[in-house]
Amino acid sequence: MRIKLSKATDIGPLVRAVRKAQKMRQDDTAGAVGVSENFLSKIEHGADKAQWNKLFQVLQGLGIHVVLDLPEEARSYLPKGTEQS
């Protein structure tokens, strides 16, 4: 399922939905992905000052993939080796 994000705080409810679908408690999830429960809670409640590295750690741990849909005209400006799907 693809969901368009308009702002960083849109990620939180999606993280929460995936965690709940996996029937995981917040404390168990935090431990499994290597972040504090407090940090995971901040993400889920839409904190806009999340640390990007930790955010991606949570997303990866839950199996959430971030895919950017760039305009085709940007293709020639991408760095060599940029993975495209």
C-alpha positions in Angstrom: 0.0 0.0 0.0 1.4 3.4 -0.9 0.4 6.4 1.2 1.4 10.0 0.2 3.1 11.9 3.0 2.6 15.7 3.2 4.8 16.3 6.3 7.1 14.4 8.6 4.4 14.1 11.3 2.3 12.0 8.9 4.6 9.1 9.6 3.6 8.6 13.2 0.1 7.2 12.7 1.4 4.9 10.0 4.1 3.5 12.4 1.5 3.0 15.1 -0.9 1.2 12.6 1.9 -1.2 11.5 2.9 -1.9 15.0 -0.6 -2.6 16.1 -1.2 -4.8 13.0 1.8 -6.8 14.0 0.2 -7.1 17.5 3.3 -5.6 19.2 3.2 -3.5 22.3 5.1 -0.2 22.2 7.7 -1.3 24.8 8.4 -4.6 23.0 8.7 -2.9 19.6 11.0 -0.2 21.0 13.3 -3.0 22.4 13.2 -5.0 19.2 14.3 -2.1 17.0 16.8 -0.6 19.5 15.1 2.7 20.5 13.6 3.9 23.8 9.8 3.5 24.3 9.7 7.3 24.9 11.2 7.9 21.4 8.8 5.4 19.7 5.9 7.2 21.5 7.1 10.5 20.2 7.2 9.2 16.7 3.7 7.7 16.9 2.2 10.9 18.3 3.6 13.0 15.5 6.6 14.7 17.2 8.1 16.9 14.5 11.7 16.8 16.0 12.4 13.1 15.6 16.0 12.2 14.9 16.1 10.9 11.3 18.6 8.0 11.9 16.5 6.7 14.7 13.3 7.2 12.8 14.6 5.1 9.9 15.8 2.5 12.4 12.2 2.2 13.6 10.8 2.1 10.1 13.3 -0.6 9.0 12.6 -2.6 12.2 8.8 -2.6 11.4 9.4 -3.5 7.7 8.2 -0.1 6.5 9.9 1.1 3.3 10.2 4.7 2.3 9.8 5.2 -1.4 10.0 8.6 -3.0 8.2 9.2 -6.2 10.4 11.8 -8.0 9.5 13.7 -11.1 11.0 12.0 -14.2 12.9 15.1 -15.1 15.0 14.7 -12.0 16.5 11.3 -13.2 19.4 12.9 -15.0 20.5 14.7 -11.9 20.6 11.7 -9.6 24.0 10.6 -8.3 25.4 7.6 -10.1 24.4 4.3 -8.4 21.2 5.7 -7.0 18.8 2.7 -6.6 15.7 3.1 -8.7 12.6 1.0 -8.8 
